């Protein structure tokens, strides 16, 4: 916010501060929501923007309760949280994809820590898993997501290739037998 207020937003915002609903009151009493809004109120009109994943108790009752009898601007109901904005789910998926790039899991085999990729699982179980995901699927998916969020470039050919791979994956999932896709846990 501090950078955005100075570059091209044409807003008359003199400062951006942050606070917490539950800071350590002994060590950081200056970061309490009420303390920050009172401090800003001394020189200007505060705008309180909650940074919550979803609306609920905190955005509807807790924060307004903490600020009772203070003058401040506050977003309308339905605009007080990150969700249900559709880009939040995409952002979460993108962050996971960036960290994992290709899914893997770490497990212990007795005392040895193993990292197993989806390809390893497919080889171990015969076909199945590895054949479900077309080659380059995760790579192209990540590139398309990054580009959609303005964080990278993807060519028209890569977009088209991902769309085809996505269709291929959906087709496989629709017509493969369930026992091909999932292990029957009742078989023991």
C-alpha positions in Angstrom: 0.0 0.0 0.0 2.8 2.4 0.8 4.3 2.0 -2.7 0.9 2.1 -4.4 -0.2 5.3 -2.7 2.9 7.0 -4.2 2.7 5.7 -7.7 -0.2 6.5 -9.9 -3.2 6.0 -7.6 -3.8 9.7 -7.2 -5.1 9.2 -3.7 -4.4 11.7 -0.9 -3.2 9.1 1.6 -0.5 10.5 3.8 0.6 7.2 5.5 -0.1 3.5 5.7 0.2 1.7 9.0 -0.7 -1.8 10.3 -2.1 -3.2 13.4 -3.1 -6.6 14.9 -6.2 -7.9 16.5 -4.2 -10.0 19.0 -0.6 -8.6 19.4 1.4 -9.2 22.6 -0.1 -6.3 24.5 2.8 -6.1 26.9 5.5 -5.9 24.2 3.5 -4.3 21.4 0.6 -2.3 22.8 1.3 0.3 20.1 0.2 -2.3 17.5 -3.3 -2.8 18.9 -6.0 -2.0 16.4 -7.5 0.7 18.6 -4.1 2.2 19.5 -3.2 2.6 15.8 -6.6 4.1 14.8 -6.5 6.5 17.7 -3.0 7.6 16.7 -3.9 8.2 13.1 -7.1 10.0 14.2 -5.0 12.7 15.9 -3.9 14.0 12.5 -6.2 12.5 9.8 -9.2 10.3 9.1 -8.2 6.6 9.3 -9.3 4.0 6.8 -9.4 0.5 8.3 -8.8 -2.3 5.8 -9.0 -5.8 7.4 -6.6 -8.4 5.9 -8.6 -11.5 6.6 -9.1 -14.6 4.4 -12.8 -14.5 4.8 -15.5 -12.4 6.4 -17.0 -13.4 9.6 -16.7 -12.7 13.3 -13.6 -10.6 13.2 -14.6 -8.4 10.2 -18.2 -8.1 11.3 -18.0 -7.8 15.1 -14.5 -8.0 16.7 -12.7 -5.2 14.8 -15.8 -2.8 14.9 -16.1 -3.7 18.6 -12.5 -2.8 19.2 -13.0 0.5 17.4 -16.3 1.4 19.1 -16.8 5.2 19.5 -13.9 6.0 17.1 -14.3 7.7 13.7 -12.9 5.7 10.8 -13.8 4.5 7.3 -14.5 0.7 7.0 -15.3 -1.4 3.9 -18.9 -2.4 3.3 -20.0 -6.0 4.1 -18.9 -8.3 1.3 -15.7 -6.3 0.8 -13.9 -6.8 4.1 -11.9 -9.9 3.2 -9.7 -11.6 0.6 -12.4 -14.2 -0.3 -14.7 -14.9 -2.0 -12.7 -13.1 -4.6 -12.0 -15.7 -7.3 -8.3 -14.7 -7.6 -7.6 -15.9 -4.1 -8.1 -19.5 -5.0 -5.9 -19.0 -8.1 -3.3 -17.3 -6.0 -3.2 -20.1 -3.4 -2.9 -22.7 -6.2 -0.1 -20.7 -7.9 1.9 -20.4 -4.6 1.6 -24.1 -4.1 2.6 -24.8 -7.8 5.6 -22.4 -7.5 6.8 -24.2 -4.4 6.3 -27.7 -5.6 6.5 -27.3 -9.4 6.0 -31.1 -9.6 4.2 -32.8 -6.8 6.4 -34.9 -4.4 6.0 -36.2 -0.9 8.6 -37.1 1.8 8.1 -40.3 3.7 10.3 -42.4 6.0 11.3 -45.9 4.9 12.3 -47.2 8.3 14.9 -44.5 9.2 15.6 -43.3 5.7 13.8 -40.1 4.5 12.6 -40.6 0.9 11.3 -38.0 -1.5 8.8 -39.5 -3.9 7.5 -37.8 -7.0 4.4 -38.6 -8.9 6.6 -40.3 -11.5 8.1 -42.5 -8.8 4.6 -43.5 -7.6 3.6 -44.3 -11.2 6.6 -46.5 -11.7 6.0 -48.3 -8.4 2.4 -49.0 -9.1 2.9 -50.0 -12.7 1.1 -47.6 -15.0 -1.7 -45.6 -13.5 -0.5 -42.4 -11.8 2.3 -41.3 -14.1 0.2 -41.9 -17.2 -2.7 -39.8 -15.9 -0.7 -36.5 -16.1 0.5 -35.8 -19.6 4.2 -34.8 -20.0 4.8 -31.1 -19.3 1.3 -30.8 -17.7 2.5 -29.2 -14.4 5.1 -27.1 -16.1 2.6 -25.5 -18.6 0.0 -25.2 -15.9 2.3 -23.2 -13.7 3.5 -21.0 -16.7 -0.2 -20.2 -17.6 -1.1 -19.4 -14.0 1.9 -17.1 -13.6 1.2 -15.3 -16.9 -2.5 -14.9 -15.9 -1.4 -13.1 -12.8 1.1 -10.9 -14.6 4.1 -12.7 -13.2 5.6 -14.3 -16.3 5.2 -14.9 -20.0 3.5 -17.7 -21.8 3.4 -18.1 -25.6 0.2 -18.8 -27.6 1.6 -22.2 -28.4 2.1 -23.0 -24.7 -1.4 -21.9 -23.9 -2.8 -24.0 -26.6 -0.6 -27.0 -25.6 -1.8 -26.7 -22.0 -5.5 -26.5 -23.1 -5.0 -29.7 -25.1 -3.2 -31.5 -22.1 -6.0 -30.3 -19.8 -8.6 -31.8 -22.1 -6.6 -35.0 -22.4 -6.4 -35.3 -18.6 -10.2 -34.7 -18.2 -10.9 -37.3 -20.9 -8.7 -39.9 -19.0 -10.4 -39.2 -15.7 -13.8 -39.5 -17.2 -13.3 -42.9 -19.0 -10.7 -44.8 -16.9 -12.2 -47.4 -14.5 -12.3 -46.2 -10.9 -10.0 -49.0 -9.7 -7.4 -47.8 -12.3 -7.5 -44.3 -10.8 -7.8 -45.2 -7.1 -6.6 -48.0 -5.0 -9.4 -50.1 -3.4 -8.7 -49.8 0.3 -11.0 -52.7 1.0 -8.6 -55.1 -0.7 -6.3 -56.5 1.9 
